[in-house]
Amino acid sequence: MSTKDKNETELPVPENVSVKKQGHHVVVTGTKGTIIKDFHKLPALIDVGDRTITIRPAGKRKRDLAITNTAKSIINNMLMGVDKGFRCKLKIVFAHFPISVKVRGREIHVENFFGERSARISHIVGDATKVNISGDDVIVEGPSLEEVSQTAANIESSTKVKGKDQRVFLDGLYIYSRSEGD
């Protein structure tokens, strides 16, 4: 590689994480699992070195430089996810009917929401995403920030109150904490 361009960005790879590039896919493996991300639509040049990842813009415009920072953020989240993991916590809140939450396979069933006979079902996104229920908390954990956040958002939106004043009818599951694992 020649001299370092002022627009190129380097990311260090942690010790217990391995990174490979297969075509347009970047594969990051660590203690919490493996994440594969396709970068073919992102106009940035990604080179995987021994212990660094170099990201260069495909052009010289301001938009290309912004896309370089986007790629850096995505890869940085992948590196943190396979090393430490991500966690979202949701609180079960009810005033009218006691809500029960159950995990069945790759689905989450919210039962007895406002006394409804059928359960409200939301899907768990990703194979490595885990959902645990402890008391009145629902904990979503996994290596991929996108999959953990989308699973938590699916659970929260499945209990959205429609047709009633939301200031009075506060029943539902609400995200109250997002953090790195460990």
N, C-alpha and C positions, 0 to 999 in steps of 0.2 A: 504494500500500500504506500502511496506517496504521502506528501505532506498533508497535515490535517486541515481540512476546509473549515472556515469560521462558522459555517452553517451546519456542520455535522455534529451529531450528539452521540456520546458514548455512555452506555449503562454498564456498571460492573455487575457480574454474575456472582451471587452468594456461593459459598463453599459447597453446601450440600444440595445444589441445584445444577442440573445439566440442561443445556439448550442446544437444539439441533434445528437446522433449516432444511426442509424438504420441499423444493420448488418454491411456491408462494406461501407454504405453511410453516409456521414457527411452532415447534414442539418443546414445551417446558416441562421438565419432570423434577419432582422433589419429594419430600417426605409425606406431604398431604395428598399427592396424586399427580396426574398428568393433565395438562391443558394444551389443546391443539387449536390454533387460531389461523384463519385464512386471511392473508394480507394482499390478495391479488387486486382488489379494488382500491387499495390505498397507494397513491402515487409517491412512494418513498422507497429508497434502496436500503434494505436491511442486510447487514453482514454479521455473521456470527463468528467471533474469534475464539481464542482459547478461554479467557475469563472475562471478555467484554462483548457487548453487542453495539455495533455502530449503525446509526440511522442517518441517512443523507437524503435531502430533498431531491425529487426528480427534476425540478426546475429552479428558477431563480425568483419567481414571483412571491409576493407576501403570502398568498394562499398555500403555496408549496411549503413554505417554512412553518406555517401553522399546522399543516398535516404532519410534519415531522414531529412536532410536539405531541400531537394526538397519538401517533404510533409509539412515542416514548412512554406516554401515560398508560397505554394499553399493555405494553410489554412489562412495564414496572408493576402493574397490578397482577399480571400473570406470575412474575417472579415472587412477589409478596404472598400471593395466594397459595402456591405450591410449597412455600416455606413455612408460613404461619397460618394461612387459611383466613376466611372471613366469617363473620357471625352477625345475624340480625335477630333481634328479640321482639316478639309481639306479645302484648298483654290482652288477655281475655277479659272483656268488660261486659257485665250484664246487670240490669236492674229489674227486668220484667220476668224473663224465663231463664233458668240456668242453662248455659250453653255448654255442650260437651264437644271436644275436638278429638278426632281419632285419625291415625295414620293407617291407611289400607293400601299396601303396595306402593305405587307411585302417585297416590292421590291423598288429599287431606279432606276429611268429611267433617263439616261443622254441623252438628245436630242440635235440634230444639232451638234454633235461632228464631226468636219471637213466637215460639210455639209451633213452628212450621213442621208438618209431618215429614216432608222430604228433606234430606240433608243437602246443604250447599257444598259443592265439590270444587276444589281447586287442584291444579296439577303441580307436581314437583318437577322443576326444570333441571335437566342434567342428570347424569348417572351418579356422580360423586356427591351430590347434594343430599344432606341428611336432615331430617326434621325430628326433633324430640319435644315431648310435652312434659313439663314438670310444674305441677300445681296450676297456677293461672298464667303461666308463661309458655309460649311456643318458641322454640329456639331452632333457627335454620342455620346450618353450618355447611361449608364446603370450600374448595380451593378457588372456584371461579366467582369473582365479584358479580359478574353479570347474571349468572345462574342463581346465586343466593339472593340477590336483590329482586330478581324477577319472581322467584318463588314466594318471597315475603310479600311482594306487591299483589300477586295472585290471591294469596290468603286474605289480605286486607280488603281487596276490592270485591271478594266474594261475599263479604258481609256488609256491603254498602246498603244503607237504608234508603229506600226510594218511596216517595209519596207521603213522607212524614217529616215533621220538623226535626232536623238533626241535632238541634240544641237540646231537645227534650228526650228524644230516643237515642241515647248514646251507646246502645248495645252494639257489640262488634269486636273485632280483633284489630288492634292498632300497633303499628311499628313504633317502638320507643327507644331502640338502641341499635346502632350499627357500629361494628368495630372489627378490628383484626382479631383473629383467634389467638389462642395461647395467652 
